[in-house]
Amino acid sequence: MRAKSGRADFRREQELAEPVARYLRNRAFGLQGSEVAFFEYRIDIYGYSRRQDLTIAVELKMTKWPRAVEQALLYQLCSDLVYIAMPRKQVERVDVETLNAHGLGLIAVERGRCEEVVPATRSHVVRKHYRETYLAMLQEGS
């Protein structure tokens, strides 16, 4: 599918969710929730890897990467790793140095496949209470 806007493969942000969720499952983040409320935002995908004992939050965006960074920085309070996932054609516009400076990762999505472009580093601001609360919500839902 090709969108008129030039966003190859995707017309809406939600279309990124399935390939990203699959990508995370393949990397041992089998326990997942979507549209998880955190303050006034919704984390598009929140996951947990039992094997690695890591939580992950992913913000899906079609274009506006600076807005995604704002949200992702907040998600570092409740998640060990935080990523932004975007269509591959939009990834080249992202300021990678900004992501690196904040420990945020970047995932490119194209034709239903994902590639980690920038690895996330473990959050140094994660709050135990938030992490445990969201992890418990995931576990209750499984």
N, C-alpha and C positions, 0 to 999 in steps of 0.2 A: 504494500500500500504506500502511496506517496501523497503527502499532504500538499495542498496548494501553497502553503507558507514556506515550503522548502524543508520542512522538518521530516526528512525521510523516515519511513516506517511508522511514525506516530502522529496522531491528530490531537490526542489528549494526554495529559500527564498520567492518568490512571492506566493507560496502556503500557507504561513502563513497569508497572507493579509486578506483573506476572513474571517477565524475564528476570527482574531483579530478585524477586522472592526465590525463584528456582536457582539462580546463581548463589544466593546465600545458603540455601539448603545443601547445595553441592560443596559448600565450604564449612559444613558441620553446624550451621545455624538453623537447625531443624524446627525449633520452637519459635513460632512467629505470630505476631499480631499486626493488624493494619489499622490505620487511622486512630492511633492511640493518643488520647488527649493528654497534653502536657502544657500547663498554664493555658494561655489563649490559643495555642497552636495544636496541630494534630501531626504526630510523627507518622509519616506515610508507612514505614515498615519498621517494626521493632522486633529484634530477634535475640535468641540466646543459644549459645553452644555449650552443651553440658561437657563435652570433651575438653574444651578450652577454658571453660568457666568465664566466658566473655559475653557481654551484651553488645548489641549493635543497633544503631539507629540510622535510617536512611531517609533523606529528604529527596523526593522526586521533583524535578523541575524541567520544564520544556525549554525555557530560555533564561530567565532572570537569575543568573547565578549569584549576584550580590545579595539578593533577597534570600536565596538558599543559604548563604553563609550566615546571615543574621539568625536564621532559624537553627541551623546546625550548631552554632555556638551555644545556644540555649540547651540543645539536646545533650551536650557534653556533661550537663549536670546529672543526667540519669543513665548515661550509657558509656561503656568503656571505649567503644569505637564509634565514630560518626562519619558517614559518607553522604555525598551528594551524588545523585545519579541523573544523568541527562542523555539526550540523544547524542550520538557521536558527532554529528555536524555542529552541535553547539559547544562541545567540549573545548574546541580550539579557541574559543573566546574567553574561557575561564582563566583568571590570573592564578596560576599554579603557585606562585610565591606566597600569595595570600593564604591559600589552603595549607601549604607547608608551615607557614608561620603559626597557624592555629592548630595544627595536627589533624586537619580534616582531610578525608580521603575523597577521591573522585572515581566514579564508575561511568564508563561510556557504554551506551546501549545502542545496538544496531542489529536489525533483522532478528530480533529475539535473542541475541547473544550479548553477553556483558564482558567487559574487560576492565580490570582495575588499572586506572591511569596514574593515580596518585594513591599510595597506601596511607591509611590513617594511622596515627600514633595513639597510644592509649591515653585517654583523657586524664589530666592531672587535677581536674576540678569536679570529677564525678562525686556525687553525694551518696553515701551509703544508704541513707533512708530512701531516696528516690529510686536508686537502682534496685533495692530489695523490694520495694512496693511494686514496681513495674515487672520485675521478675516473677513475683508471686501472682500477679494478674495473668501473665502468660501461662504459668503452670496450672492455675485454676481452669483456664480455658482449654487446656489440652486433654 
